[in-house]
Amino acid sequence: MPGLADTEVWEEYAPFFNLEEGTVFEHDLLEMEFYSRLRELFPGPCLEIGAGGGRLARSLSRGGFTAALEPSRAMLESWSSGDSRLACRVRALGQAMPFSEGVFGFACFPYNGLQCILDRGERRAVFTEAFRVLAPGGRLVFEVSPAFRRRPAEARSRRYRAETPGGLLILDEEVLRPEGGETVIYDMRYTMVPPEGEPDVRRVVLELAAFPVMEAVEDCSGGGFRTEALWGDYHRVPFDPDGSPRLLVMAVKE
């Protein structure tokens, strides 16, 4: 099983990811509302797996106590002081959660967090652990993206040029599809141009799993869950394998 040292890419990527979320690009309000509604349905102790920089802290905290599990130190340290008061932040892997059995009534693995885990056995371990820490009747909601499977290779090009509080941020990116097609690699070159001083260029190479999304549903069932709903977007419409931008799965521990 990988350890926390294997999150090195996220230590490098965290400052850029957090700038992109809410600064370069607007926050996805539909996502936030989706999780707020779920917390109204399932109040009580909640676990967020892959909590990142606290993007969903306010949405999830509305239903009660929230534990925010995140393996990246840089991500946890990027939380604002306000968001830090909304959740108990825990640095650990989803494959080895430091919680007792049956302590949560609701758990979620939002965004594309599951696809950051390249090994299928490790993804299965997340479902096994989520099942263990949920109480009977507890719900798990997770999201995977069909887009990674369809993503073609692309030559390096300019993705954006945006003003941020620290200066101008430029992203040039190449997309690679290794032989076999089971992963997609984003080779990102960030250039930060401060108001004064020299530009700072950083390279971040992020590899994501590009498995068929229904494989995750199969692995969730293999972890002991019963699937309750398959949604195709944050409006909770039924999943369409040919047209939905995402797959949101709700499963229950019986």
Secondary structure, 3 states (H helix, E strand, C coil): CCCHHHHHHHHHHHHHHHHHECCCECCCHHHHHHHHHHHHHCCCCEEEECCCCCCCHHHHHCCCCEEEECCCHHHHHCCCHHHHCCCEEECCCCCCCCCCCCCEEEEEECCCHHHHCCCHHHHHHHHHHHHHHEEEEEEEEEEECCHHHHCCCEEEEEEEEEEECCEEEEEEEEEECCCCCCEEEEEEEEEEECCCCCCEEEEEEEEEECCCHHHHHHHHHHCCCEEEEEECCCCCCECCCCCCCCEEEEEECC
